Amino acid sequence: MNNLKAHLGRFAEYYFMVMLFLAGYTPPFTVMVPVIILIGIFGMQLIFKNRALGLTIGILIGLINLYMVFAMISELSHFKTFDASAQKLLYIGSSVFLLNFIMAGFMINKYVAANNSDTSLPVAG
């Protein structure tokens, strides 16, 4: 189990880069500029592994997802009956937010576990 956690913790930044690309992509091939900037920030984090930035990003993603869970619950309350659309919103939305929380947790854990006292030093692993 620890081996699985170690491998998944390495891919948190990659996961968020893919999620950002999917959120900002519009066919045929247009990507919004803010999304490109955010993907670049994650890319720089992969290269330089700044501990303070990694913790900040992980905490911000967790807080944004918490806000989005409350928004999803609010949206579910607008359904008169629990029909197929409500089920789709609940199951897909919950699974995406749960996976985002897990990856944000892995990202926070990765940078908290680093034993560097200087925040500008790279994190091992």
N, C-alpha and C positions, 0 to 999 in steps of 0.2 A: 504494500500500500504506500509506503514511503517513497518507493521507486516511482510509482505513478504520480505522486504529488510533485516530485522533483521534475519529472518530464513535463507535466502540465504547467507548472510554474514558469517554465522557460518560454512557453508559447503565449502568455497572456498578452504581450504587446502585439504579437502577430495576429491574434484573435481580434483585438480591437482595431487594428489596421484594416482587416478584412471587413469587419462590421461597418466601419466608417465608409469604406469604399462602396459597399452595398447600399448604405443609406444615402450616399451622395451621388450615385450613378443614375443617369437617365439615358435611355437609349436614344440614338444609335451609339454614340460614345461621347457623352458630356458628363463631366464631373465638376461639381461646384468648387469654387476656389477655396472657401473656408475648410472644406473637407480635405483638399489637397494639403493645406497648411497643417491641419491636425494630423494627417498621415505623416507629414514630414517631421512633426514633433515626436511622434512615436518612433519614427525611424532614427532620429537623433538619439532618442532615449535608448534604443537598442545598441547603438554604437558606443555612446559615452557612459551609459548606466549611472546617471547622476542620482544619488540616493534621495535627496530632497525632492527633486522633480518626480521621481518614481512614486514616492509616498503621496505627494500632492495629487498626481494624476489618479492614483488608485482611490484615494479618499473622495476626490471629486466625482469620479465615475460611480462610486457607491452611493453618494448623495443624490446624484442626478437620477440614478436608477430607482432610488427610494421615492423620489418625487414622481417618476413615471409610473411606479406601481400604484401610488395613490391616484394618479390621473386615470389609470386603467380601471381601478375600482370605481371611481366616479363615473366613468363611461359605462361600466356594467350596470350601474344603478339606473341608467336611462332606458334600459330594455324593459318592456312591460312583461314579457315572458322570456324564459331561458331557452331561446330557439337556437338554431344552428349557427347564426351569426354571433350570438353571445357566447356559445360554446367555443367557437373558433377564436374569438377575442381572448377568452379566458385561458384556453389551453396553449395557444401559440404565444400569447403575450407573457403568460407565466413562465413558460419554458425559456423564452429569450431573456427575461429579466433574471430568472434564477441562474442561468448560465453566465450572464453579465456579472451578477453578484459574486459567483464563484471565482470568475477570472479576476475581478477586482480584489477579492480576498487573497488570491494567489499573488497578485502583483504587490499588494501591501505587505504580505508575509515575506516576499522575496527581498524587499528593501528594508524591512524592520530587522530581519534575521542577519543582515550584513553587519559585521562587527567593526565597521570603519567609523571612526569618530569624525573624520573630515568628510563633509557631504560631497565634495567634489572628486573624491577618489572613486575609481570604478569598482563595481560590485563583482565579486567572483561568481562565475557560473552563469 
